[in-house]
Amino acid sequence: RKEVEQDPGPFNVPEGATVAFNCTYSNSASQSFFWYRQDCRKEPKLLMSVYSSGNEDGRFTAQLNRASQYISLLIRDSKLSDSATYLCVVKGLSGSARQLTFGSGTQLTVLP
Amino acid sequence: EPEVTQTPSHQVTQMGQEVILRCVPISNHLYFYWYRQILGQKVEFLVSFYNNEISEKSEIFDDQFSVERPDGSNFTLKIRSTKLEDSAMYFCASSDPAGGDSPLHFGNGTRLTVT
């Protein structure tokens, strides 16, 4: 099983659509979870941390299911500027408290 | 907002040459990292650094790689004898000492091209 697995997409959605991304991780002892976004040939930028109770930041909602080792990101009312690759990131997956393990990313294109 | 800065933004070198990639982490951060991303592939961990020593390294980080914090602000990655397969984006990152769930903040990267 891949350590952090994501649907690579691409997801092509119209402006205003709601889109959901899923991610699974292999180590139940993993400690912290994040969604980063990465624009083409740029650095990963933190979008949001993911908490066990679920959390929301504006149009973005993240959920964590530790029992299923599953993380999700929901984007509502998508904007053109949301077009990017969304990276599911897990800290502590490899047994290290601080090392991040990245998924391959899910590519999103929001169409006008 | 404080940020991690990296120089140069693009480095072209010939196979077998040494390169040094430079990073200035966020000033109050204590944990420093190097990651790389080969074009079209996922971001991969190379090394973490804390308290002036390597705390962890991956299998990628072999003897040709080294890191150093030569002064209070810079954090460098040296590749001693570059290979074609070292061509990638190299990202420096830092995190604060607040706890294990503090996120990493990435620099804008150095694109290394080995010819």
Chai-1 contact restraints between the chains, C-beta under 6 A:
chainA,res_idxA,chainB,res_idxB,connection_type,confidence,min_distance_angstrom,max_distance_angstrom,comment,restraint_id
A,Q31,B,G100,contact,1.0,0.0,6.0,A-B,restraint_1
A,S32,B,D101,contact,1.0,0.0,6.0,A-B,restraint_2
A,F34,B,P103,contact,1.0,0.0,6.0,A-B,restraint_3
A,E43,B,F91,contact,1.0,0.0,6.0,A-B,restraint_4
A,E43,B,F106,contact,1.0,0.0,6.0,A-B,restraint_5
A,E43,B,N108,contact,1.0,0.0,6.0,A-B,restraint_6
A,E43,B,G109,contact,1.0,0.0,6.0,A-B,restraint_7
A,P44,B,F106,contact,1.0,0.0,6.0,A-B,restraint_8
A,L46,B,P103,contact,1.0,0.0,6.0,A-B,restraint_9
A,S96,B,E56,contact,1.0,0.0,6.0,A-B,restraint_10
A,A97,B,G100,contact,1.0,0.0,6.0,A-B,restraint_11
A,R98,B,S48,contact,1.0,0.0,6.0,A-B,restraint_12
A,Q99,B,F45,contact,1.0,0.0,6.0,A-B,restraint_13
A,Q99,B,E56,contact,1.0,0.0,6.0,A-B,restraint_14
A,F102,B,K42,contact,1.0,0.0,6.0,A-B,restraint_15
A,F102,B,V43,contact,1.0,0.0,6.0,A-B,restraint_16
A,S104,B,K42,contact,1.0,0.0,6.0,A-B,restraint_17
